[in-house]
Amino acid sequence: MAIISDGEKFKPEKERENLSPQETEYDYNFESCIRPKSFNEYIGQSQLKETLKISIEAARQRSEPLDHLLFYGPPGLGKTTISAVIANEMGSKIKTTSAPALEKPRDLIGILMNLKNHDFLFIDEIHRLNKVAEEILYPAMEDFSIDRTIGSGEKTKILRIPISRFTLIGATTKAGSLSGPLRDRFGIIHKLEFYTNQELKHIIKRTASILDTGITEDGAELVASRSRGTPRIANRLLKRIRDYAIVKSDGKITREIAEKALELLNIDKYGLDIADRDLLKLLIEKHEGGPVGIETLAAALGEDVKTIEDVYEPYLLQAGFISRTPRGRKASAAAYKHLGYKPPSFQQSFLTD
Ligand code: ADE
């Protein structure tokens, strides 16, 4: 079965088996209860929200489905969340799946044929869609139909089967890996940006309130500043710090409690964890700051290239700890300074404070 979740409903037994080893049932319940349901509840991405509100209102006035949407950007910035909000704002249902789950043509055809008018279909990791699935999607997106080939040789016929008028939402961490013809079929293409510390603080306070956990202003500020611009990380840290506060104190998250919990979790003042620091140390200690090819980094760290590119790199790049050059990744002067190394003399001039 290729559908992973159906709207905000709790996952049935069968589908819960699809949770990744890292994602427990508790996490799933936690995620769905803290997830914003409307634009009013959704914090951040203000430019995207404004654009979407106009598109939604126009589609509503024309009684048409919304144009197909493509969201791209690093993981954890809310591509799934904003999609569920859009469907909710349109008063429609959303079916959620991911490209690797659509291995066989019948998986995707089954989903498309079961959609109702104005439903949303969310396909995560859409850059991983196979060629056959992609070709099924073209007429589905353009003409709301599926082409079935019947017979073979000279008797081959293409049967065009109409399907409901739906909106496809594709999400990807790698917009550049999408084929041109698929990308061109999306009417709205938008990048999700990292969140500011102010926005993250707001999200942390909202989540804490839903979880009935007290948090001080400076406690929330500290957690925000360690969350790497990413709401998923902010909420994950909040959950861990909340456990710490319950066990070691009275359950309230103060700045002091958050500091101690983060120290125990090995999260430093920029929100970097051991894996991030290992990557920077590898560049600095073993390769004089680089450039180092991504394959070399991946092999030395025992990670796959995709994890480094999708999970570690975006924030390290954004925070200015590494740069990407045609010959590989380089550590910046800020990375040397943060980890307590003396930058090579040619990099010293980049130090600002
Ligand atoms: N939880 C996760 N992302 C959020 C967001 N953008 N706004 C509010 N709560 C969130």
Boltz pocket constraint, residues with backbone or C-beta under 6 A from the ligand:
constraints:
  - pocket:
      binder: B
      contacts: [[A, 34], [A, 35], [A, 36], [A, 41], [A, 42], [A, 43], [A, 44], [A, 77], [A, 78], [A, 81], [A, 203], [A, 206], [A, 231], [A, 232], [A, 235]]
      max_distance: 6.0
